[in-house]
Amino acid sequence: MHPDAFIHPSAHVAPGASIGAGCRIGPGCVVSADAVLEAGVELMAHVVVDGRAFIGAGAKIYPFATIGLPPQDLKYKGEPTGVSIGARTQIREHATIHRGSTGGEGVTRIGADCLVMCVAHVGHDCRIGDGVILVNNVMLAGHAEIGDFAVIQGGAAVQQFVRIGRMAMVAGMSGVERNVLPYGRAKGYRAKLHGLNTIAMRRRLGLSKDQVMVVARAVHDLYRGGRPEDHVEAIAAAHPGNALVAEILAFAANRGRHGLCPFGRAAEEDEGGDAA
């Protein structure tokens, strides 16, 4: 335990826990013996950090969040699995992040600079990239994978083993049963793809309108009749050297357990906007 760390008298930090410089552990917090808190981590109050939990430098955990409790998996028998939270990530009130299981790689991973809002749930063995935003009440089932800078809006539910690509946006209250392409914009009771997250592409990547339209046309062609996976080679040949199209096609070719979200019909569009 670093001498610069502050631990409130009502907190319980088990012997063996590694507490870095400048950490602040507030009232009522519980930290397990196998936990590692890097420099500057703050547990505000009544936070539980259990098991083999690693929390990166400068992360901030708000009251009543729980990190690293056992997975909600009846096959789990207490094996030594864990959870890893990246630097500067914020975990808001009542969020729950469960440790990994032996059915996955054994670690639930959240990247750096993420924001996990109130009452969001990250199930066992999920893999979340950097800069991801999970809005209030988002539910990620076990083994879900979320790419860098994706935004999952409030109340959305993501089925186990589903992949959400980099910089994609999932609208609030959507049920995601299939994989969402990088830069895709998905929504609906049973989520469908409704174009691209064009604002994010222009703001974060600095793309021009014409460059975005090239990618949008490639995605449209990908879904033109039959299974999207069947058109990957033809579209790659039509867009040589386009790194974004290549990224989308590589994602599409790796269909996994669920395949890709179907494309929504024009009549299903509403006035919802894109997310940055």
N, C-alpha and C positions, 0 to 999 in steps of 0.2 A: 504493500500500500504506500503510495507516494505521500510524503509529509505535507505537500500542498493541498491534498484532497480534503474536502469538507464532508463529514458524515453527520447527519442529524442524530441526536441521542436516541430518538425513537426508531431509527432505521436499524435493520439487522443485515450485516454483511458477514457472510460465513467466512471462517478462516480458510485461507487458500485463494480467495478471490483476488484478481489483479486489478488494482484501481490506479489509474494514471494521474499524472500531474494535473491539477486544476479541476478535477472532477468534483461535482456537487451531487450529493445523494440526500434527498429531502426527507421529510417526516414520513414514517410508515412504510418506507421502501424495504424490499427484501431482495437480496442479491445472493446467488448461490456460490458455492465454493469453486465451481469450475468456470465462473464467468470472468471475462476479460473486458474491462472498460478502458479504452485508450484515453489519451489526454483530452481534457475539456468536456467530457461527457457530462450531461446533466440529467438526473432523474428527479423530476420536480417533486412528486409526492405520491405515495401509495402505488408505486410501480413495482411489479414483480419481474425479476430477471432470473430465469430458472435454467438449470442444466448447463450444457456447454454452449454458452452464449458469448459471441464476440460482438462488441459495439464499437464502431469506429470513432475516430477523434472528432470531437465537436458535435456529435449527435445529441439530440434533445428529445427526451421521452416525457410525455405529459401524464397527468394523474390518471391512475387506474388502468393504464395500458399494461399488458402482459406479454413478455418476450420469452420464448423458449419453453413453454409448457408442453407436455406430451401431445403428440398428434392425436386427432380424433379418428383413429384407425384401430379397429378391433384386432388387427394382426400385430400391433405394436406390443412388445413384451418388455419394455424398459431398456432396450438397447441404447448404447452410448452415442446418440445422434445429437445434432446441434442446430444452431441458427447463427447467421452472420448478418450484421447490419452495417452498411457503409458509412463513411465519414459524412458528417453534417446532415444526415437524414433526420427528419422530424417525424416522430410517431405521436399522434394526437390522442386525446382522451378515449379510453375504453377500447382502443384498437387491440386486436389479438393476433399474435404472430407465433405459430407453433413450430416446434423443432421438426427436423426431418425424420424420415423413417428408413428402415432397411429395404423397403420396396423402391426407394429412390436412391439418390447418391448420399443420403444421410444428413444433408444440410439444407435448410431453408435459407435462401440468399436474397437479400435486398441490397441494391447498390448504393452508391453515394448520391447525396443531394436529392434524395427522394422526399416526398411528402405523403404520408399515410394519414388520412384524416380520421375524424371521430368514428368509432364503432366499425371501422373497416376490419375485415378478417383476411389474413394471409395463411392459407392452409399449408400442411406439411409438404416439404420438397418443392415449393414454388421457387422459381428463379426470376427475380425482378432486376432489370437493368438500372442504369444511372438516370437520375433526373425524372423518374416516373412519378406521376401524381395519381393517387387513389383517393377519390372523393368520398365523402361520408357514406357509410353503409355499403361500400363495395364488398363483394364476397368472392374470394378466389378459392376454388376448390384445390385439392392437392395436386401437385405436379404442374400447375399452370405456369406458363412462361410469358413474361411481359418484357418487350424490348425497350431500349433506351428512349427516354422522353415521351413515352406513350402516356395518354391521359385516359383514365377510366372514370367516367362520371358517376354521380351519386346513385346508389342502389343497384348498380349493374351486377350481374352474377355471371361468373366465368366457370364453365364446366371443367372437371379434372382433365389434365393433359392437353388442354387447349393452348395454342400459342397466339399471342398478340404481337404483331411485328413492331419494329422500331418506328417511333413517332406516329403510331396509329392513334385514333380517337374512338372510344366506345361511348355512345350516348347513354345518359342516365336511364335507369330502369330496364336496360336491355338484358336479354338472356343470351349469352354467347356459347353456342354449342359447337362451333367450328372455328377454324383458324382465321385470323384477320391479317391481311397482307400488310407489310410495312407501308406506312403513310396512308393506310386505308381509313375510311370513316364508316363505322358500323353502327347500326341502330335497329331497334325493333324488339317486339316481344320475343320472337325468335330471330336473333340479329341477322341482318343482311348487310352486304356492302353497298354503300350509297356514295360512291365516288371516293375522292381523296381528301386528306386533311390539308388542303391547299394553302391555307394561311400559315400553318406551321412550316410547310415546305418553303414558303417564301421568306418568312421571318427568320427561321433557324438556319436554313441552308443558303439563303440569299439568292434563290432561283428567280429567274424572270418568269413572267406569265407564259411566254412561249415555251420555256423549258419545262414548266409544270404541265402544260398541255401535251407535250410529247409523252411524258410519263402516263398521263391520263388516257391517252389514246392506246398506249400499250396495254394498260389494264383493261380497257374496253375490249380490245382484240382478244385478250386472254380469256374473257368470258363469252366470246361470241360462238355459241353453239358447243354442245358436248361438255366434257370435263375440262376445266381450266388446265389441268396438268398435261393434257394431250397437246396443248398449243405452245408449250414452253420453247421447244427448239425453233419453231417457225418465227416466234416473236423475237427470240434472241438474234436470229439471223437478220431480222428487219431493223434492229437497233444495236448494231455493233459499237462497242466502246462507250455505251451509256451505262455508267456505274449504278444509277438508281434503278433502271430497268433490270439490270443484271441481278441486283439485290432482291428485287421483287420476284423474279423468276426462280432464283435459287430457293427462296422461301416456298414458292408454290410447288416446286418439284419435290420438296420434302413434306409430303402431305400428312405424315404421321397417322395417328389413329382416327382423326376426324375429318380430314380434307378441309377445303376452303369454304368460308361463308359464301352462300349464293349471292348473286347480284340482285339488288332490289329493283323493282319496276319503277318507272318514272312516276306512276300514280301514287306510289307509296311515299314519295318525298314530302317532307314538310318544310317548315321555315327555319328549322334548326341550323345554327351556324357551325363553322369549323372551330377548332380549338388551336390556340398557339402552342 
